[in-house]
Amino acid sequence: MQKTRHIEKRMSQRGISNAMIDLALTYGEASGDKVILGRRSARRLLEDLRTLMKIIDKGGVAVITQGESLITAYNYEGRGH
């Protein structure tokens, strides 16, 4: 998406980074012509980040499904590891 001079000026004034804009656009909730990533949603993402860190420590997680059923799960270190 193209940025206007206006948003660049406001981002600079308000200490809002490009990464913050990207997160808001990716994980925020659309409401009309605006996208909002509020404190509550950001906290949920932080909890998800903690879970992702655990998955990284395990080397990954694989979940096997069949139709609508979860069959099994295991640590996944990647192919040839």
Beta strands, then each sheet from edge to edge (+ up, - down):
strand 1: 29-31
strand 2: 34-36
strand 3: 61-66
strand 4: 69-75
sheet 1: 1+ 2-
sheet 2: 3+ 4-
end
